[in-house]
Amino acid sequence: MWLYTLKRLLLMIPTLLGVLLLTFVVVQFVPGGPVEQMVAQLQGRDSGGEGSASGGAGYRGRQGVDAKRIEEIKALYGFDKPASERFWMMLSQFARFDLGQSFYQPKSVWELVREKLPVSVSLGLWTFFLSYLISVPLGIAKAVRAGTRFDTLSSLVVLIGYAIPGFVLGVALLVIFGGQLQGFPLRGLTSSNWDQLSWGAKVVDYLWHITLPVTASVLGAFAVTTMLTKNAFLEEIRKQYVVTARAKGLSERRVLYRHVMRNALIPLVTGFPAAFVGAFFTGSLLIETLFSLDGLGLLGYESVMKRDYPVVLGTLYLFTLIGLVTKLISDLCYVWVDPRVKFD
């Protein structure tokens, strides 16, 4: 197993380099970059990314802006150096876990991530825990009652929830509960007078604000886990060792929770590390935008639209590295949960 782990760690290096190189080529050479936007602003017109994109490869803003000023702008954003040199400088920074400075905000990428992380953590962890707390017991109940009316009706509800996009449900929740009934706030995680509230009132206020976003996220999140749990339990229930346990006189509850569950939950347990860590760093762009939550999803979208390359590449590097590590942990969980699994 140690040899397999070492191989996987070594394979992370070319994988990470490939992802960074591909993204670097794409974002560095598309039109509408920070130099073009600055030149357009100096000319008195707002480029906004898309307006500059129609300008082709060259800087259309050169008319009316002298070449010396353009060279100063390039030096300001680091575009006075060749692309290869900029790429190697970026890699050397990332090797030291220095994600760089934002082009448009006087903050480092690490500071921006730390600022936006609490919002995404709140949304992600609530979605993660509620989806597992709902889907696993529901999947077990569906497997035990397979073919019954409960199984049919619950499958219908699960599939309907899975088919409705989270942002569509979010709009409906905002219109009904936030607009017409006015029972929940329309934006933010806390009220404007948060600092003046008591400890208990802060908890109530936070739960009051997080209810609608989490509901919109959870409804479609638990469907896959529910069906996976059901199918895993059905597969184990039909195996010979279950028949043998029943023939020995064990109760149905003991057969289910003492023998079947240990094997049926292996796919869920092995995926738990990646899902748990991902809850800290995964930002839902549409949900965050809809409910005005300033999280990582919104940060990534705005950095792409503004061509804030350090934020784009820095967050990509960080999240790709975390994803590769958690994937390795998930694979190793197979060995820890089921000793019969051997990696060559």
C-alpha positions as CSV (number, residue, x, y, z in Angstrom):
1,M,0.0,0.0,0.0
2,W,2.9,2.4,0.7
3,L,4.3,1.9,-2.8
4,Y,0.9,2.6,-4.2
5,T,0.6,5.8,-2.1
6,L,4.0,6.9,-3.3
7,K,3.1,6.4,-6.9
8,R,-0.1,8.3,-6.5
9,L,1.7,11.2,-4.9
10,L,4.2,11.3,-7.7
11,L,1.4,11.2,-10.3
12,M,-0.1,14.3,-8.7
13,I,2.8,16.4,-9.9
14,P,2.3,16.0,-13.7
15,T,-1.5,16.2,-13.2
16,L,-1.2,19.5,-11.3
17,L,1.3,20.9,-13.9
18,G,-1.0,19.9,-16.8
19,V,-4.1,21.5,-15.2
20,L,-2.1,24.7,-14.5
21,L,-0.5,24.8,-17.9
22,L,-3.8,24.4,-19.7
23,T,-5.5,27.0,-17.6
24,F,-2.6,29.4,-18.0
25,V,-2.7,29.1,-21.8
26,V,-6.4,29.7,-21.9
27,V,-6.7,32.7,-19.5
28,Q,-3.5,34.4,-20.6
29,F,-4.2,34.5,-24.3
30,V,-7.9,35.2,-24.5
31,P,-8.8,38.8,-25.4
32,G,-10.2,41.2,-22.8
33,G,-7.3,40.9,-20.4
34,P,-6.4,43.4,-17.7
35,V,-4.1,45.4,-20.0
36,E,-6.9,45.9,-22.6
37,Q,-9.4,46.8,-19.8
38,M,-7.0,49.4,-18.4
39,V,-6.4,50.9,-21.8
40,A,-10.1,51.1,-22.5
41,Q,-10.7,52.8,-19.2
42,L,-8.0,55.4,-20.0
43,Q,-9.8,56.1,-23.2
44,G,-13.0,56.8,-21.3
45,R,-14.9,53.7,-22.1
46,D,-15.7,50.6,-20.0
47,S,-14.4,47.5,-21.6
48,G,-15.9,45.0,-19.1
49,G,-14.2,42.0,-20.7
50,E,-16.7,41.3,-23.4
51,G,-16.3,44.6,-25.1
52,S,-12.6,44.1,-25.3
53,A,-13.1,40.5,-26.5
54,S,-14.3,41.8,-29.9
55,G,-11.0,43.6,-30.4
56,G,-9.0,40.5,-31.5
57,A,-5.5,39.7,-30.5
58,G,-4.1,43.3,-30.6
59,Y,-4.8,46.1,-28.2
60,R,-7.4,48.3,-30.0
61,G,-7.1,50.8,-27.2
62,R,-3.7,51.9,-28.6
63,Q,-5.4,54.7,-30.5
64,G,-5.2,57.7,-28.2
65,V,-2.9,56.0,-25.6
66,D,0.8,56.4,-26.2
67,A,3.0,53.3,-26.4
68,K,5.0,54.2,-23.3
69,R,1.8,54.2,-21.2
70,I,0.9,50.8,-22.6
71,E,4.3,49.4,-21.7
72,E,3.8,50.8,-18.1
73,I,0.5,49.1,-17.9
74,K,2.0,45.8,-19.1
75,A,4.7,46.1,-16.5
76,L,2.1,46.8,-13.8
77,Y,0.4,43.5,-14.5
78,G,3.5,41.6,-15.3
79,F,2.8,41.2,-19.0
80,D,6.1,42.8,-20.0
81,K,7.7,39.4,-19.5
82,P,7.4,36.4,-21.9
83,A,4.6,33.9,-21.2
84,S,7.1,31.1,-20.5
85,E,8.9,33.3,-17.9
86,R,5.5,34.2,-16.3
87,F,4.5,30.6,-16.1
88,W,7.7,29.5,-14.3
89,M,7.5,32.4,-11.9
90,M,3.9,31.3,-11.1
91,L,5.1,27.7,-10.5
92,S,7.9,28.9,-8.2
93,Q,5.3,30.9,-6.2
94,F,2.9,28.0,-6.0
95,A,5.7,25.7,-4.8
96,R,6.1,28.0,-1.8
97,F,2.3,28.1,-1.5
98,D,2.3,31.8,-2.4
99,L,-0.9,32.3,-4.4
100,G,0.0,35.9,-5.4
101,Q,-1.8,39.2,-5.2
102,S,-5.1,40.1,-6.8
103,F,-5.0,42.6,-9.7
104,Y,-8.0,44.6,-8.6
105,Q,-8.0,44.3,-4.8
106,P,-5.2,45.2,-2.4
107,K,-5.2,41.8,-0.9
108,S,-3.5,38.5,-1.4
109,V,-5.3,35.5,-2.8
110,W,-5.0,33.8,0.5
111,E,-6.7,36.7,2.2
112,L,-9.6,36.6,-0.3
113,V,-10.0,32.8,0.2
114,R,-10.1,33.2,4.0
115,E,-12.7,36.0,3.7
116,K,-15.0,34.0,1.5
117,L,-14.5,30.6,3.1
118,P,-16.9,31.0,6.1
119,V,-19.8,31.5,3.7
120,S,-19.0,28.5,1.6
121,V,-18.3,26.4,4.7
122,S,-21.7,27.3,6.2
123,L,-23.5,26.4,3.1
124,G,-21.4,23.4,2.3
125,L,-21.4,21.7,5.7
126,W,-25.1,22.2,6.2
127,T,-25.8,20.7,2.8
128,F,-23.3,17.8,3.4
129,F,-24.6,16.8,6.8
130,L,-28.3,17.1,6.1
131,S,-28.0,15.3,2.8
132,Y,-26.3,12.3,4.5
133,L,-28.6,12.4,7.5
134,I,-31.6,12.2,5.1
135,S,-30.3,10.0,2.3
136,V,-28.6,7.1,4.3
137,P,-31.7,6.3,6.5
138,L,-34.0,6.8,3.6
139,G,-31.9,4.6,1.3
140,I,-31.9,1.8,4.0
141,A,-35.7,2.1,4.4
142,K,-36.2,1.9,0.7
143,A,-34.0,-1.2,0.4
144,V,-35.9,-3.0,3.3
145,R,-39.2,-2.1,1.8
146,A,-38.2,-2.5,-1.9
147,G,-41.2,-2.8,-4.2
148,T,-43.7,-1.5,-1.7
149,R,-45.8,1.7,-2.0
150,F,-43.4,3.5,0.3
151,D,-40.5,2.7,-2.1
152,T,-42.4,3.9,-5.1
153,L,-43.6,7.2,-3.6
154,S,-40.2,8.0,-2.0
155,S,-38.5,7.3,-5.4
156,L,-40.9,9.7,-7.0
157,V,-40.2,12.4,-4.5
158,V,-36.4,11.8,-4.7
159,L,-36.4,11.9,-8.5
160,I,-38.5,15.1,-8.6
161,G,-36.2,16.8,-6.2
162,Y,-33.2,15.6,-8.3
163,A,-34.8,16.9,-11.5
164,I,-35.4,20.4,-10.2
165,P,-32.3,22.6,-10.4
166,G,-31.2,24.1,-7.1
167,F,-31.4,27.7,-8.4
168,V,-34.9,27.2,-9.8
169,L,-36.0,25.9,-6.3
170,G,-34.2,28.8,-4.8
171,V,-36.1,31.3,-6.9
172,A,-39.4,29.6,-5.9
173,L,-38.4,29.7,-2.2
174,L,-37.5,33.4,-2.4
175,V,-40.7,34.3,-4.2
176,I,-43.0,32.3,-1.9
177,F,-41.3,32.5,1.6
178,G,-39.2,35.6,1.2
179,G,-41.5,37.7,-1.0
180,Q,-45.2,36.8,-0.5
181,L,-45.1,35.3,3.0
182,Q,-42.1,37.4,4.1
183,G,-41.1,34.7,6.5
184,F,-37.4,34.6,5.7
185,P,-34.8,37.2,4.7
186,L,-33.9,37.6,1.1
187,R,-30.1,38.0,1.3
188,G,-27.0,37.5,3.5
189,L,-26.1,35.1,6.3
190,T,-26.8,37.6,9.2
191,S,-28.8,40.7,9.9
192,S,-27.4,44.2,9.9
193,N,-27.6,44.3,13.7
194,W,-25.8,41.0,14.2
195,D,-23.1,42.5,16.6
196,Q,-25.8,43.9,18.9
197,L,-27.6,40.6,19.4
198,S,-27.2,38.2,22.3
199,W,-25.6,34.8,21.8
200,G,-28.9,33.0,21.5
201,A,-30.4,35.6,19.2
202,K,-27.3,35.3,16.9
203,V,-27.9,31.5,16.6
204,V,-31.6,32.1,15.7
205,D,-30.7,34.9,13.3
206,Y,-28.1,32.7,11.5
207,L,-30.4,29.7,11.2
208,W,-33.2,32.0,10.0
209,H,-30.9,33.3,7.2
210,I,-29.4,29.9,6.2
211,T,-32.7,28.0,5.9
212,L,-33.6,28.9,2.4
213,P,-30.2,28.5,0.8
214,V,-29.6,25.1,2.5
215,T,-33.1,23.9,1.5
216,A,-32.4,24.8,-2.2
217,S,-29.0,23.0,-2.0
218,V,-30.1,19.9,-0.1
219,L,-33.1,18.9,-2.2
220,G,-31.1,17.8,-5.2
221,A,-28.0,16.7,-3.2
222,F,-29.4,13.7,-1.4
223,A,-31.0,12.0,-4.4
224,V,-27.8,10.3,-5.6
225,T,-26.7,9.2,-2.1
226,T,-30.2,7.8,-1.4
227,M,-30.3,5.6,-4.5
228,L,-26.7,4.5,-4.0
229,T,-27.5,3.4,-0.4
230,K,-30.6,1.6,-1.6
231,N,-28.8,-0.3,-4.4
232,A,-25.8,-1.2,-2.1
233,F,-28.1,-2.6,0.5
234,L,-30.2,-4.5,-2.0
235,E,-27.1,-6.1,-3.5
236,E,-25.9,-7.2,-0.1
237,I,-29.3,-8.5,1.1
238,R,-29.4,-11.0,-1.8
239,K,-26.0,-12.5,-1.0
240,Q,-25.6,-16.0,0.5
241,Y,-24.2,-14.9,3.9
242,V,-27.5,-13.0,4.6
243,V,-29.4,-16.2,3.9
244,T,-27.1,-18.1,6.2
245,A,-27.5,-15.6,9.0
246,R,-31.3,-15.7,8.7
247,A,-31.1,-19.6,8.7
248,K,-29.2,-19.5,12.0
249,G,-32.1,-17.6,13.6
250,L,-30.7,-14.1,13.8
251,S,-33.3,-11.4,13.9
252,E,-33.9,-9.2,10.9
253,R,-32.6,-6.1,12.6
254,R,-29.3,-7.8,13.6
255,V,-28.8,-9.2,10.1
256,L,-29.4,-5.8,8.7
257,Y,-27.3,-3.6,11.0
258,R,-24.7,-6.1,12.2
259,H,-23.8,-7.8,8.8
260,V,-25.4,-6.1,5.8
261,M,-24.6,-2.5,6.8
262,R,-20.8,-3.2,7.3
263,N,-20.5,-4.2,3.6
264,A,-23.2,-2.0,2.1
265,L,-21.8,1.3,3.5
266,I,-18.3,0.8,2.0
267,P,-19.1,3.0,-1.1
268,L,-20.4,5.7,1.1
269,V,-17.6,5.6,3.7
270,T,-14.9,5.7,1.0
271,G,-16.5,8.8,-0.5
272,F,-16.9,10.5,2.8
273,P,-13.5,12.2,3.0
274,A,-13.8,13.8,-0.4
275,A,-17.3,15.0,0.3
276,F,-16.5,16.3,3.7
277,V,-13.4,18.3,2.6
278,G,-15.2,19.4,-0.5
279,A,-17.9,20.9,1.6
280,F,-15.3,23.4,3.0
281,F,-14.1,24.6,-0.4
282,T,-16.9,24.0,-2.9
283,G,-18.9,27.2,-3.6
284,S,-22.3,27.0,-5.3
285,L,-22.2,30.0,-7.7
286,L,-25.9,30.1,-8.5
287,I,-27.1,29.7,-4.9
288,E,-24.6,32.2,-3.6
289,T,-25.6,34.7,-6.3
290,L,-29.3,34.1,-5.8
291,F,-29.2,34.7,-2.0
292,S,-26.4,37.3,-2.1
293,L,-23.9,35.2,-0.3
294,D,-20.3,36.3,-0.8
295,G,-18.6,33.0,-1.0
296,L,-16.0,31.1,-3.0
297,G,-18.3,30.4,-5.9
298,L,-19.0,34.1,-6.4
299,L,-15.3,34.9,-6.0
300,G,-14.4,32.5,-8.8
301,Y,-17.0,33.8,-11.1
302,E,-16.1,37.4,-10.6
303,S,-12.4,36.7,-11.0
304,V,-13.0,35.1,-14.3
305,M,-15.2,37.9,-15.6
306,K,-12.7,40.6,-14.4
307,R,-9.7,38.6,-15.7
308,D,-8.2,38.6,-12.3
309,Y,-5.6,35.9,-13.3
310,P,-3.8,35.5,-9.9
311,V,-7.2,34.7,-8.2
312,V,-8.2,32.4,-11.0
313,L,-4.9,30.4,-11.1
314,G,-4.3,30.6,-7.3
315,T,-7.7,29.2,-6.3
316,L,-7.5,26.6,-9.1
317,Y,-4.1,25.4,-7.8
318,L,-5.4,25.2,-4.3
319,F,-8.6,23.4,-5.0
320,T,-7.0,21.0,-7.5
321,L,-4.3,20.0,-5.0
322,I,-7.0,19.5,-2.3
323,G,-9.1,17.4,-4.8
324,L,-6.1,15.2,-5.7
325,V,-5.2,14.6,-2.0
326,T,-8.8,13.8,-1.0
327,K,-9.2,11.4,-3.9
328,L,-6.2,9.5,-2.7
329,I,-7.6,9.4,0.8
330,S,-10.9,8.1,-0.6
331,D,-9.1,5.3,-2.4
332,L,-7.1,4.4,0.7
333,C,-10.3,4.2,2.6
334,Y,-11.2,1.1,0.6
335,V,-8.3,-0.7,2.2
336,W,-9.0,0.6,5.7
337,V,-12.7,-0.3,5.5
338,D,-12.3,-3.6,3.5
339,P,-9.0,-5.4,4.1
340,R,-9.8,-7.7,1.2
341,V,-9.0,-4.9,-1.2
342,K,-5.3,-4.9,-2.3
343,F,-3.6,-2.3,-4.4
344,D,-0.8,-3.6,-6.7
